[in-house]
């Protein structure tokens, strides 16, 4: 079972910074080679009140990283009674990944959220390289998603505009990348009040 989880790959995830929030989105398909392993695979995970991660790569590896990161954040907050920033979460995750660089995790991650310094999106590669940007995408469908993001993104976008752009980029990847798809397009927003998943029916209606 563990080996099968590690073989579940293929996805499209995106993240972008809007005027008053961060938007994270993903498809919901996971594959094992040419087999569709799941049509409702979860790829957007909340790791703190105002921080979340999207995952692409091996399901076993990415789920293990999420568990470790959540535990480390909770321990830090218990001991220090202070907010955990997006940059701190990124640095922590990068250090975990680089510590396993000879046997790297099969994971491409986007981490995003809100903190005292504003709104942030970072992409992190399998050996811990992290880069902040205004928008990014990972997974097998990312080249297609980038086409939509490059065309439609602008700084200072409103939340609804960001949700629409993220959903459109995932839809484009689902239609052209054989390893992306699934039953749902999952979209989450993070602002000063926390994380909220956008109703899936609302996303579907927006894309009509």
C-alpha positions in Angstrom: 0.0 0.0 0.0 2.8 2.4 0.9 4.5 1.8 -2.4 1.2 2.3 -4.3 0.7 5.7 -2.5 4.2 6.8 -3.6 3.4 5.9 -7.2 0.3 8.1 -7.2 1.4 11.1 -9.3 0.2 13.6 -11.9 -1.6 16.8 -11.0 -2.0 20.5 -11.5 -1.8 23.0 -8.7 -1.7 26.8 -8.7 -1.2 29.6 -6.3 -1.5 33.4 -6.7 -1.5 36.6 -4.6 -4.4 38.9 -4.8 -5.0 42.3 -3.3 -6.5 41.0 -0.1 -5.9 37.3 -0.1 -4.0 34.3 -1.5 -5.7 31.8 -3.7 -4.7 28.1 -3.9 -6.2 25.6 -6.3 -5.8 22.1 -7.6 -7.4 19.4 -9.6 -8.5 16.2 -7.9 -7.1 13.3 -10.0 -4.3 11.0 -9.0 -2.7 8.4 -11.2 -0.6 5.3 -11.0 0.9 5.1 -14.4 -2.0 5.0 -16.8 -4.5 4.0 -14.1 -6.7 6.6 -12.5 -6.1 5.9 -8.8 -8.6 8.5 -7.5 -10.9 11.1 -8.9 -11.3 13.0 -5.6 -7.7 13.2 -4.3 -7.0 15.9 -1.8 -4.2 18.3 -2.8 -4.8 21.4 -0.8 -4.0 21.1 2.9 -4.3 23.6 5.7 -1.2 23.5 8.0 -1.9 26.5 10.2 -4.7 29.0 10.7 -3.7 31.2 7.7 -1.2 28.9 5.9 -1.9 26.1 3.4 0.0 23.9 1.0 -0.7 22.4 -2.4 0.9 19.1 -3.2 2.1 17.5 -6.4 4.2 14.3 -6.6 4.0 11.1 -4.6 1.0 10.9 -2.3 2.9 9.1 0.4 5.8 11.6 0.4 3.6 14.7 0.4 1.3 13.4 3.1 4.3 12.6 5.3 5.6 16.1 4.8 2.3 17.7 5.7 2.1 15.7 9.0 5.7 16.7 10.0 5.1 20.4 9.1 1.8 20.6 11.0 3.4 19.0 14.1 6.4 21.3 14.0 4.2 24.4 13.7 2.0 23.4 16.6 5.1 22.7 18.8 6.6 26.1 17.9 3.3 27.9 18.7 2.8 26.0 22.0 6.3 27.0 23.2 6.4 30.6 21.9 2.7 31.6 21.9 3.3 33.6 18.7 2.2 33.7 15.0 4.0 31.4 12.6 4.8 33.3 9.4 4.6 32.0 5.8 8.3 32.6 5.4 9.1 30.6 8.5 6.9 27.7 7.3 8.7 27.8 4.0 12.1 27.8 5.6 11.2 24.9 7.9 9.9 22.8 5.0 12.9 23.7 2.9 15.2 22.5 5.7 13.3 19.2 6.0 13.6 18.6 2.2 17.3 19.5 1.9 18.0 17.2 4.8 16.8 14.3 2.6 18.5 15.5 -0.6 20.3 12.1 -1.2 16.9 10.3 -1.0 14.6 13.2 -1.9 10.9 13.4 -1.3 9.0 13.2 -4.5 7.2 16.4 -4.0 6.6 19.8 -5.6 4.9 22.1 -3.2 3.2 25.6 -3.2 2.9 27.2 0.2 0.9 30.3 0.7 -0.9 32.3 3.3 -1.4 35.5 5.3 0.7 36.9 8.1 1.8 40.2 9.7 3.9 41.0 6.6 1.0 40.5 4.1 0.2 37.8 1.6 2.8 35.3 0.2 3.2 32.5 -2.2 6.3 30.3 -2.4 7.1 27.3 -4.6 9.4 24.6 -3.2 11.3 22.0 -5.2 12.1 18.4 -4.0 15.5 19.4 -2.5 14.3 22.5 -0.7 14.8 25.3 -3.2 12.2 27.9 -2.4 11.2 31.0 -4.4 8.6 33.6 -3.7 6.4 34.9 -6.6 3.1 36.5 -7.3 1.8 33.4 -9.0 3.1 29.9 -9.6 2.1 26.4 -10.7 3.3 22.8 -10.1 2.6 19.4 -11.5 2.3 17.7 -14.9 -0.3 20.2 -16.1 1.7 23.3 -14.9 2.9 24.3 -18.4 -0.7 24.6 -19.5 -1.8 26.4 -16.3 1.1 28.9 -16.7 -0.3 29.9 -20.1 -3.6 31.0 -18.5 -1.8 32.6 -15.5 0.6 34.6 -17.7 -2.2 35.9 -19.8 -4.7 36.7 -17.0 -2.7 37.7 -13.9 -2.3 41.3 -12.7 -1.2 42.7 -9.4 -4.0 43.9 -7.1 -6.6 41.5 -8.4 -9.8 41.2 -6.3 -10.6 37.9 -4.6 -13.3 36.8 -7.0 -11.0 37.6 -10.0 -8.2 35.5 -8.4 -10.6 32.6 -7.8 -11.8 32.7 -11.4 -8.3 32.9 -12.8 -7.1 30.0 -10.6 -10.1 27.9 -11.6 -9.6 28.7 -15.3 -6.0 27.6 -15.2 -6.8 24.3 -13.5 -9.6 23.7 -16.1 -7.2 24.4 -19.0 -4.8 21.8 -17.6 -7.5 19.3 -17.0 -8.5 19.5 -20.6 -5.0 19.2 -22.1 -2.9 17.2 -19.6 -3.8 13.5 -19.5 -2.6 13.2 -15.8 -4.7 16.1 -14.5 -8.5 15.9 -14.1 -10.7 14.3 -11.5 -14.2 15.1 -10.3 -13.6 18.5 -8.8 -11.6 21.8 -9.1 -10.7 22.7 -5.5 -10.1 26.4 -4.7 -9.2 27.9 -1.4 -8.7 31.5 -0.3 -6.7 32.7 2.7 -7.1 36.2 4.0 -6.6 38.0 7.4 -9.6 36.0 8.8 -8.2 32.6 7.8 -8.7 29.9 5.2 -12.0 29.2 3.3 -12.7 26.6 0.6 -14.8 27.9 -2.2 -18.0 26.0 -2.7 -17.4 23.5 -5.6 -20.8 24.3 -7.1 -19.9 28.0 -7.1 -16.6 27.2 -8.9 -18.4 25.1 -11.5 -21.0 27.9 -12.0 -18.2 30.5 -12.5 -16.7 28.4 -15.2 -19.8 28.0 -17.3 
